[in-house]
């Protein structure tokens, strides 16, 4: 039978060993961080989006998904063609009074991710803003186009195939208020990332 003194000494030794082991594990694993801390660190590490000039490709890639495939694209807002208020007269609708049509050309290049893929819809994420940073409306016309639509202005083609390295230029029309020209082209990257942005000069 162990004496009282010896039993006490053994219990203290076991406690000391347990404390030492816990300290060793904590040192190896480091301090605990919540998911919120990680999200803040991730957000802080993301480079701020630089306003580009028309014709400059995005430095960050953008993911576009269709039919279970996700491709990574570089986006380039290429040019903005400005129409006249009278171009809208053929629509014979008073709601278009005071507006001017503009056509925006955007190029997308598949650089990574799933390839080949089809159905990459580029223009659905494109927007236009005025100098006071107000978004404008896209002109959606079912089954018809304005006669003033520029040559080579082609909307998204859902059946188009994209292989790695392929690029396609798409185009869509928007309405800006008279006297407030298009100042920026944007490309949305979802709720959690700042949109890409190009200055119209």
C-alpha positions as CSV (number, residue, x, y, z in Angstrom):
1,X,0.0,0.0,0.0
2,X,1.3,3.5,-0.9
3,X,2.0,5.9,1.9
4,X,-0.1,9.1,2.0
5,X,3.0,11.2,1.2
6,X,4.0,9.1,-1.8
7,X,0.4,9.1,-3.2
8,X,0.2,12.9,-2.9
9,X,3.6,13.2,-4.7
10,X,2.4,11.0,-7.6
11,X,-0.9,13.0,-8.0
12,X,1.1,16.2,-8.1
13,X,3.5,14.7,-10.7
14,X,0.5,13.6,-12.9
15,X,-1.1,17.1,-12.7
16,X,2.2,18.8,-13.6
17,X,2.6,16.5,-16.6
18,X,-0.9,17.2,-17.8
19,X,-0.4,20.9,-17.5
20,X,2.9,20.7,-19.4
21,X,1.2,18.6,-22.1
22,X,-1.6,21.1,-22.5
23,X,0.9,24.0,-22.7
24,X,2.9,22.1,-25.4
25,X,-0.3,21.5,-27.5
26,X,-1.4,25.1,-27.2
27,X,2.0,26.4,-28.3
28,X,2.0,24.0,-31.3
29,X,-1.6,24.9,-32.4
30,X,-1.4,28.6,-31.7
31,X,-4.2,30.8,-30.5
32,X,-7.8,30.0,-31.6
33,X,-9.4,32.3,-34.2
34,X,-13.1,32.6,-34.9
35,X,-14.5,32.3,-38.4
36,X,-15.1,36.0,-38.3
37,X,-11.4,36.7,-37.7
38,X,-10.5,34.6,-40.7
39,X,-13.1,36.3,-42.9
40,X,-11.7,39.7,-41.9
41,X,-8.1,38.6,-42.7
42,X,-9.2,37.2,-46.0
43,X,-11.1,40.4,-46.9
44,X,-8.1,42.5,-45.8
45,X,-5.8,40.5,-48.0
46,X,-7.9,41.1,-51.2
47,X,-6.4,43.9,-53.2
48,X,-8.7,46.9,-53.8
49,X,-10.2,47.2,-57.2
50,X,-8.5,49.7,-59.4
51,X,-10.6,51.8,-61.9
52,X,-9.3,50.8,-65.3
53,X,-9.5,52.6,-68.6
54,X,-11.5,51.2,-71.5
55,X,-9.5,48.5,-73.3
56,X,-7.6,47.5,-70.1
57,X,-8.2,43.8,-69.1
58,X,-9.1,43.1,-65.5
59,X,-6.3,42.0,-63.2
60,X,-8.6,39.8,-61.2
61,X,-10.3,36.9,-62.8
62,X,-14.1,36.5,-62.6
63,X,-16.0,33.2,-62.3
64,X,-18.9,32.4,-64.6
65,X,-20.9,29.3,-64.1
66,X,-23.3,27.3,-66.4
67,X,-24.5,23.7,-66.4
68,X,-22.3,22.8,-63.5
69,X,-19.1,24.1,-65.0
70,X,-17.3,27.2,-63.7
71,X,-14.7,29.0,-65.8
72,X,-12.4,31.8,-64.8
73,X,-12.4,34.8,-67.1
74,X,-10.5,38.0,-67.6
75,X,-12.9,40.8,-68.5
76,X,-12.2,43.9,-70.7
77,X,-14.7,46.7,-71.2
78,X,-13.7,47.8,-74.7
79,X,-15.8,50.7,-75.8
80,X,-19.0,52.6,-75.5
81,X,-20.9,53.8,-78.6
82,X,-23.2,56.7,-77.9
83,X,-26.5,57.1,-79.8
84,X,-28.9,60.0,-80.1
85,X,-32.2,60.6,-78.2
86,X,-34.0,60.5,-81.6
87,X,-32.8,56.9,-82.0
88,X,-35.6,55.9,-79.5
89,X,-38.4,57.6,-81.5
90,X,-39.1,54.5,-83.5
91,X,-40.2,52.8,-80.3
92,X,-43.1,55.2,-80.1
93,X,-43.3,55.2,-76.4
94,X,-43.3,58.3,-74.2
95,X,-41.4,56.6,-71.5
96,X,-38.2,56.8,-73.6
97,X,-38.3,60.6,-73.8
98,X,-35.3,62.2,-72.1
99,X,-33.1,59.1,-72.6
100,X,-30.2,58.3,-74.9
101,X,-29.1,54.8,-76.0
102,X,-25.5,53.7,-75.5
103,X,-24.0,50.4,-76.6
104,X,-21.3,48.7,-74.5
105,X,-18.8,46.2,-75.9
106,X,-17.2,43.8,-73.4
107,X,-14.6,41.1,-74.1
108,X,-14.3,38.0,-72.0
109,X,-11.4,35.5,-72.1
110,X,-11.5,32.0,-70.6
111,X,-8.2,31.6,-68.8
112,X,-8.8,28.8,-66.3
113,X,-11.3,26.6,-64.6
114,X,-13.6,24.1,-66.4
115,X,-13.1,24.0,-70.1
116,X,-14.6,23.5,-72.6
117,X,-17.9,25.1,-71.4
118,X,-20.9,26.7,-73.0
119,X,-23.4,29.3,-71.9
120,X,-21.1,31.8,-70.3
121,X,-23.4,34.9,-70.0
122,X,-21.1,37.9,-70.0
123,X,-23.5,40.9,-70.4
124,X,-25.9,39.9,-67.6
125,X,-23.2,41.2,-65.1
126,X,-22.4,44.4,-67.0
127,X,-23.6,47.7,-65.8
128,X,-23.3,51.4,-66.7
129,X,-23.0,54.4,-64.3
130,X,-23.2,58.1,-64.7
131,X,-20.6,60.5,-63.3
132,X,-22.5,60.8,-60.0
133,X,-22.2,56.9,-59.8
134,X,-25.9,56.3,-60.4
135,X,-26.6,53.0,-62.3
136,X,-28.7,53.2,-65.5
137,X,-31.1,50.8,-67.1
138,X,-30.4,48.2,-69.7
139,X,-32.5,48.5,-72.8
140,X,-34.2,45.1,-73.2
141,X,-36.0,44.6,-76.5
142,X,-37.8,41.3,-77.3
143,X,-37.3,40.2,-80.9
144,X,-36.2,43.5,-82.3
145,X,-33.4,46.0,-82.3
146,X,-33.0,49.7,-82.9
147,X,-32.1,50.5,-86.5
148,X,-29.3,52.6,-85.1
149,X,-27.7,49.5,-83.4
150,X,-23.9,49.5,-84.4
151,X,-22.6,46.8,-86.6
152,X,-20.9,44.0,-84.8
153,X,-22.9,44.5,-81.6
154,X,-23.7,40.9,-80.6
155,X,-25.4,39.9,-77.4
156,X,-24.6,36.8,-75.4
157,X,-24.8,33.5,-77.3
158,X,-26.0,30.8,-74.9
159,X,-24.9,28.0,-77.2
160,X,-21.4,29.4,-77.8
161,X,-18.6,27.0,-76.8
162,X,-15.6,28.4,-74.8
163,X,-12.3,26.5,-74.8
164,X,-9.4,27.6,-72.7
165,X,-7.8,30.6,-74.2
166,X,-10.9,31.5,-76.2
167,X,-12.3,35.1,-76.0
168,X,-15.5,36.6,-77.3
169,X,-16.8,40.2,-77.5
170,X,-20.4,40.8,-76.5
171,X,-22.5,43.9,-76.6
172,X,-25.7,45.3,-75.0
173,X,-27.6,48.5,-75.0
174,X,-28.3,50.8,-72.1
175,X,-30.3,54.0,-71.5
176,X,-28.6,57.1,-70.0
177,X,-30.4,60.4,-69.1
178,X,-29.9,63.2,-71.6
179,X,-27.1,65.4,-70.3
180,X,-25.7,62.7,-68.1
181,X,-23.4,60.6,-70.3
182,X,-22.1,57.1,-69.4
183,X,-19.0,57.6,-67.1
184,X,-18.3,54.1,-66.0
185,X,-18.7,50.5,-67.1
186,X,-18.9,47.9,-64.3
187,X,-18.9,44.2,-64.0
188,X,-20.5,42.6,-61.0
189,X,-18.7,39.8,-59.2
190,X,-21.5,39.0,-56.7
191,X,-22.4,40.3,-53.3
192,X,-19.1,39.9,-51.5
193,X,-16.6,41.4,-54.1
194,X,-16.3,44.9,-55.3
195,X,-17.3,45.1,-59.0
196,X,-14.8,45.7,-61.7
197,X,-14.9,49.2,-63.0
198,X,-13.7,51.1,-66.2
199,X,-13.8,54.8,-66.7
200,X,-15.3,56.0,-70.0
201,X,-13.2,58.7,-71.6
